[in-house]
Amino acid sequence: MSQTPRAAEPGELLPKDYFRRLITSELFTSRSPLEVDLGCGDGSFALEMARQYPARNFLAVERLLGRVRKVCRRATKAKLENLRVLRLEARYTVEWLLPHASVSRLHLLFPDPWPKAKHHRRRLVQQEFLSALDTILVPGGEFLFKTDHEEYFEWAKVELAMFGRFLPLDWPEDAFFYPQTDFERQWRAEGRTVFHLRVQKPTSA
Ligand SMILES: C[S@@+](CC[C@H](N)C(=O)[O-])C[C@H]1O[C@@H](n2cnc3c(N)ncnc32)[C@H](O)[C@@H]1O
């Protein structure tokens, strides 16, 4: 039995073919720098960033359809043409869908920490992901990561050190506009520490 494909929400990126890499013009018609918010949740971070930086494009990636629809509605209401939402699994998006050398910054903010040892292999930050990230980042592109989970933070630092291709960058609180995410506001309100790191792909090989 054939299934009718779901119609795209306004502002949603619904790829015609999930089995090849997108070409850049399928993401946005303008060639502005592209930033990706992986696991965007309620989308408040991506929405604020898109408002603040109209000369950049933002792709918010989220697997839950209800959240995707909500972010699309908010982006449409705010007339944000530089924000699109993709409903897809995060790892697949980075490993198989995004064009090579297309992303100027990838934000991974409060991803699931998978605290149990038997689930650690489900953590996003590990060698295959970092290798795929390396291919989709432009030279000089950045990876920004935040978590409240100290053990995952230490894990990410070890994985990045093992990968060895990215350079550490400072990230003082007031370095640039960077709104708190929905989860971050909740964690901070509970008095939890937020850990963050920022690394850069070298500008030359
Ligand atoms: C803990 S929440 C953080 C949301 C947001 N980044 C924030 O800081 O408020 C993690 C989000 O990632 C989404 N998510 C988890 N695993 C995912 C995956 N494998 N692919 C895409 N989205 C995923 C969840 O549905 C959820 O919205």
The ligand as an ORCA input file, in Angstrom:
! r2SCAN-3c Opt
* xyz 0 1
  C      16.744     17.989     26.063
  S      15.926     18.642     24.693
  C      16.798     20.173     24.358
  C      16.033     21.067     23.422
  C      16.720     22.412     23.120
  N      17.975     22.242     22.449
  C      16.890     23.202     24.389
  O      18.039     23.321     24.844
  O      15.888     23.702     24.917
  C      16.487     17.600     23.395
  C      15.697     17.777     22.125
  O      16.318     17.018     21.103
  C      15.333     16.231     20.462
  N      16.023     15.010     20.053
  C      16.478     14.034     20.879
  N      17.091     13.088     20.161
  C      17.013     13.486     18.868
  C      17.466     12.913     17.669
  N      18.128     11.757     17.666
  N      17.227     13.572     16.516
  C      16.563     14.764     16.510
  N      16.111     15.350     17.633
  C      16.327     14.715     18.799
  C      14.261     15.978     21.491
  O      13.012     15.675     20.903
  C      14.263     17.296     22.231
  O      13.392     18.233     21.635
*
